[in-house]
Amino acid sequence: MRIGKTDQPYSAISTSTDKTITVRGKDLCAEVIGKTDFTSYFWFLVTGQEPNENQVFFANAVLAAIAEHGLVPSVVAARMTYAAAPEAFQGAVAAGLLGCGSVVLGSAEVAGRFIADLCQKAADGGDFETVAAEGVGALRAEKKPIPGFGHPLHAEGDPRANLLFSLAQKRGAEGPHIRMVQAVRKVLPDVIGRGLPINVNGAIPTVMLDVGFPLAALKGISLLARTASLIGHLQEESERGIGFIMSNAAAGAIQYDGK
C-alpha cells in the first residue's frame, strides 16, 4: 500500500564505494576525520553548509548550556533503566531521550516555533511589541503556557539565558528572533499581569535561529546535548549506582489512595 510521496528517492547525506566514504560531498577520511571538530561536523551534517565562526561558537555554547542540569526526568529515567538492565546501555540512553517532549527539553523547539511565527508576522509589517502582545494573548486565551519563559528555580532570571544573550550582543549576533523574544518579555506584565524571565529554552532557539540554524532541527540540539550528559550519568551509575535509591524514594514519596 502506498503511503505518502514516492517520487523523490534520493538522499544527499552520505554514500560509499569500496574505497571511499562521502558525507555531504566530502571525503570522510581525506577531508573530515582529524580535520574538523565535532560541533562543526554536526552543523555540516544538518545543514550541508560549512559553519562560520559565530555559528560554531554558538552551537558550542548552547550544547554546553543544555547538556546537564542535575537529576532531571530524562536523567532519572536513564539511570533507573540502567539499574534495572545494565546490559542495555543503549536502552538506558534511549529511555532518557524518549521523554524529551514539549514540557522537558523539547520545549526549546516549541519556543523556537512560537518566536519564529511571531517574527514572520512582524516581517509582514507588524510592530514587534504589538505582534508579541497578540501572540501572548492568543496563548493565554487557550490557557497555554508561554514557551521559553519562567523557571521553578531561576525565578530572578536563568543565568544560562542571560549569558547567551550577552554573548550574542558582544559578538554582533543579535537578530529578529532575539529581538522578538525580548519583546515578548517586555509585554508580559501588561498581557498576563506579571513578568517572567526568559529561560534557557527561550534563549537557545532564538540565538540559534539568528545565526542560521534551521527551525526544523531545533530539537536535535537538545537531544545531542542531553545524550552526552546521559552517557556521563550512566558511566557514574555503573560505578556508583543510585537508580534503585531513586526508585525506592519514589515509592516512599507516593501515598496509595485507592480502594
C-alpha positions as CSV (number, residue, x, y, z in Angstrom):
1,M,0.0,0.0,0.0
2,R,1.4,3.4,-1.0
3,I,1.6,5.9,1.8
4,G,2.9,9.4,1.1
5,K,5.1,10.7,-1.7
6,T,7.3,8.2,-3.5
7,D,8.7,10.3,-6.4
8,Q,11.9,11.5,-4.8
9,P,14.1,8.5,-3.9
10,Y,17.2,10.5,-3.1
11,S,19.5,11.4,-0.1
12,A,22.3,14.0,-0.1
13,I,23.8,12.9,3.2
14,S,26.2,10.0,2.5
15,T,27.3,7.4,0.1
16,S,30.3,5.0,-0.2
17,T,32.3,2.8,-2.5
18,D,34.8,0.1,-1.8
19,K,37.5,2.7,-1.3
20,T,35.7,5.9,-0.1
21,I,33.0,7.2,2.2
22,T,31.5,10.5,1.1
23,V,29.5,12.7,3.5
24,R,27.7,15.8,2.2
25,G,30.1,15.8,-0.8
26,K,33.3,15.5,1.3
27,D,35.6,12.5,1.5
28,L,35.3,11.4,5.1
29,C,38.8,10.2,5.5
30,A,40.6,12.8,3.4
31,E,38.7,15.9,4.4
32,V,36.9,15.3,7.7
33,I,38.5,12.9,10.1
34,G,41.2,14.7,12.1
35,K,40.5,18.0,10.3
36,T,37.2,19.2,11.8
37,D,35.8,19.3,15.2
38,F,32.5,17.5,16.1
39,T,30.4,20.7,16.5
40,S,31.4,21.9,13.1
41,Y,30.7,18.4,11.7
42,F,27.3,18.4,13.4
43,W,26.4,21.7,11.7
44,F,27.6,20.4,8.4
45,L,25.7,17.2,8.7
46,V,22.4,19.0,9.5
47,T,22.7,21.9,7.0
48,G,25.1,20.8,4.3
49,Q,27.0,24.0,4.8
50,E,30.3,24.8,6.5
51,P,29.6,26.8,9.6
52,N,31.1,30.2,10.1
53,E,32.9,31.3,13.3
54,N,29.8,32.6,15.0
55,Q,27.8,29.5,14.1
56,V,30.4,27.2,15.6
57,F,30.8,29.4,18.7
58,F,27.1,29.5,19.5
59,A,26.5,25.8,18.7
60,N,29.2,25.0,21.2
61,A,27.7,27.5,23.7
62,V,24.1,26.1,23.6
63,L,25.2,22.5,23.6
64,A,27.2,23.2,26.8
65,A,24.3,25.2,28.2
66,I,21.6,22.5,27.9
67,A,23.6,19.3,28.3
68,E,23.5,19.0,32.1
69,H,21.2,20.3,34.8
70,G,21.1,17.6,37.6
71,L,18.6,14.8,38.2
72,V,16.0,16.0,35.7
73,P,13.4,13.5,34.4
74,S,15.4,12.3,31.5
75,V,18.4,11.5,33.7
76,V,16.3,9.8,36.3
77,A,14.6,7.6,33.6
78,A,18.0,6.7,32.2
79,R,19.7,5.8,35.5
80,M,16.7,3.8,36.7
81,T,16.6,1.9,33.4
82,Y,20.3,1.2,33.6
83,A,19.9,-0.1,37.2
84,A,17.3,-2.5,36.0
85,A,19.0,-3.5,32.8
86,P,22.8,-2.9,33.0
87,E,23.4,-5.0,29.9
88,A,21.5,-2.4,27.8
89,F,23.4,0.8,27.9
90,Q,21.8,2.0,24.7
91,G,18.4,1.2,26.1
92,A,19.1,3.5,29.1
93,V,20.2,6.3,26.8
94,A,17.1,5.8,24.7
95,A,14.9,5.9,27.9
96,G,16.3,9.2,28.8
97,L,15.7,10.7,25.3
98,L,12.2,9.3,24.8
99,G,10.7,11.7,27.4
100,C,12.2,14.8,25.7
101,G,8.9,16.5,24.8
102,S,7.1,19.8,24.9
103,V,7.4,20.2,28.7
104,V,11.0,19.0,29.4
105,L,14.0,19.6,27.0
106,G,11.9,19.7,23.8
107,S,10.4,23.0,24.9
108,A,13.2,24.8,23.0
109,E,11.6,23.6,19.8
110,V,8.2,24.8,20.9
111,A,9.6,28.2,21.9
112,G,11.5,28.5,18.7
113,R,8.4,27.9,16.5
114,F,6.4,30.3,18.6
115,I,9.0,33.1,18.2
116,A,9.6,32.3,14.5
117,D,5.9,32.6,13.8
118,L,5.8,36.0,15.6
119,C,8.9,37.1,13.6
120,Q,7.1,36.2,10.3
121,K,4.1,38.3,11.3
122,A,6.4,41.2,12.2
123,A,8.1,40.8,8.9
124,D,4.8,41.2,7.2
125,G,4.5,44.7,8.6
126,G,3.7,44.3,12.3
127,D,5.3,46.2,15.1
128,F,7.4,43.8,17.3
129,E,5.7,44.6,20.6
130,T,2.2,44.6,19.1
131,V,2.8,41.2,17.5
132,A,4.3,39.9,20.7
133,A,1.3,41.0,22.7
134,E,-1.1,39.5,20.3
135,G,0.8,36.2,20.3
136,V,0.9,36.0,24.1
137,G,-2.8,36.9,24.3
138,A,-3.7,34.1,21.9
139,L,-1.8,31.6,24.1
140,R,-3.5,32.9,27.2
141,A,-6.9,32.6,25.6
142,E,-6.2,28.9,25.1
143,K,-4.8,28.6,28.6
144,K,-1.4,27.6,27.2
145,P,1.9,28.5,28.9
146,I,4.3,31.0,27.3
147,P,7.1,28.7,25.8
148,G,10.6,29.8,26.8
149,F,9.5,31.7,29.9
150,G,9.6,31.1,33.6
151,H,11.7,28.7,35.7
152,P,10.9,27.0,39.0
153,L,14.4,27.6,40.4
154,H,15.8,30.6,38.5
155,A,12.9,32.9,39.2
156,E,15.1,36.0,39.0
157,G,16.5,35.1,35.6
158,D,18.0,32.0,34.1
159,P,21.8,32.6,34.2
160,R,22.3,30.4,31.1
161,A,19.9,32.5,29.1
162,N,21.3,35.8,30.3
163,L,24.8,34.7,29.3
164,L,23.8,33.6,25.9
165,F,22.1,36.9,25.2
166,S,25.1,38.8,26.5
167,L,27.4,36.7,24.2
168,A,25.1,37.4,21.2
169,Q,25.3,41.1,21.9
170,K,29.1,41.1,22.2
171,R,29.6,39.1,19.0
172,G,27.1,41.0,16.9
173,A,24.8,38.0,16.5
174,E,21.5,39.6,17.6
175,G,18.8,39.3,15.1
176,P,15.0,39.3,14.8
177,H,14.4,36.3,16.9
178,I,16.3,37.6,19.9
179,R,14.6,41.0,19.4
180,M,11.2,39.2,19.4
181,V,11.8,37.1,22.5
182,Q,12.8,40.3,24.3
183,A,9.6,42.0,23.0
184,V,7.6,39.1,24.5
185,R,9.3,39.5,27.8
186,K,8.6,43.2,27.8
187,V,4.8,42.9,27.1
188,L,4.2,40.0,29.6
189,P,3.3,42.3,32.6
190,D,0.6,44.1,30.6
191,V,-0.8,41.0,28.9
192,I,-0.7,38.4,31.7
193,G,-0.3,40.6,34.8
194,R,3.2,39.6,35.7
195,G,6.7,39.4,34.3
196,L,8.5,36.1,33.6
197,P,12.2,35.6,33.0
198,I,13.4,34.1,29.7
199,N,14.7,30.6,30.4
200,V,17.4,28.7,28.6
201,N,14.8,27.1,26.3
202,G,13.8,30.6,25.2
203,A,17.4,31.7,24.6
204,I,18.7,28.7,22.8
205,P,16.3,28.7,19.8
206,T,16.4,32.5,19.3
207,V,20.2,32.6,19.4
208,M,20.5,29.6,17.1
209,L,17.9,30.8,14.6
210,D,19.6,34.2,14.5
211,V,22.9,32.6,13.5
212,G,21.2,30.5,10.8
213,F,20.3,27.1,12.3
214,P,17.3,25.5,10.7
215,L,14.0,25.7,12.6
216,A,13.0,22.1,11.9
217,A,16.2,20.8,13.5
218,L,16.0,22.7,16.8
219,K,15.0,19.8,18.9
220,G,18.1,18.0,17.7
221,I,20.3,20.4,19.6
222,S,18.7,19.4,22.9
223,L,18.8,15.7,22.0
224,L,22.5,15.8,21.1
225,A,23.5,17.8,24.2
226,R,21.5,15.6,26.6
227,T,22.9,12.4,25.0
228,A,26.4,13.5,26.2
229,S,25.1,14.1,29.7
230,L,23.2,10.8,29.8
231,I,26.4,8.9,28.9
232,G,28.1,10.7,31.8
233,H,25.4,9.8,34.2
234,L,25.3,6.2,33.1
235,Q,29.0,5.9,33.5
236,E,28.6,7.1,37.1
237,E,25.7,4.8,37.5
238,S,27.9,1.8,36.6
239,E,30.3,2.7,39.4
240,R,28.0,4.4,42.0
241,G,24.5,3.3,41.4
242,I,21.6,5.5,42.6
243,G,18.9,4.1,40.3
244,F,17.3,1.9,42.9
245,I,17.7,4.6,45.6
246,M,15.6,6.9,43.4
247,S,13.1,4.1,42.8
248,N,12.8,3.5,46.5
249,A,12.5,7.2,47.2
250,A,9.7,7.5,44.6
251,A,7.8,4.5,46.2
252,G,8.2,6.2,49.6
253,A,7.0,9.6,48.4
254,I,3.8,8.5,46.8
255,Q,0.8,7.5,49.0
256,Y,-1.8,5.0,47.9
257,D,-5.3,6.4,47.9
258,G,-7.2,3.8,46.0
259,K,-9.8,1.3,47.4
